[in-house]
């Protein structure tokens, strides 16, 4: 067939298949490496976002705990004042009792 040795044709064809396979494997491995790099970067971004959210939550919890402590202190102080009120035995509230109640949890910002 056109004077070509079938073994030469087989060798050339095998070389082409091998080179294309090698290039394909190299390209595949390159794509896998790129994807792994992207995945590591995404995991790091997610980890940083989660840490930031946790820190924000911890700050918010600390603020709420401080508010609870202040309100508990205000209640203790109001209880002490109520116990010392000379009108405590009356059925209705006097002006001092109303002022004590209004002071508990008062915030100038309406919260």
Secondary structure, 3 states (H helix, E strand, C coil): CCCCCHHHHHHHHHHHHHHHHHHHHHHHHHHHHHHHHHHHHHHHHHHHHHHHHHHHHHHHHHHHHHHHHHHHHHHHHHHHHHHHCCCCCCCCCCHHHHHHHHHCCCCCCCC
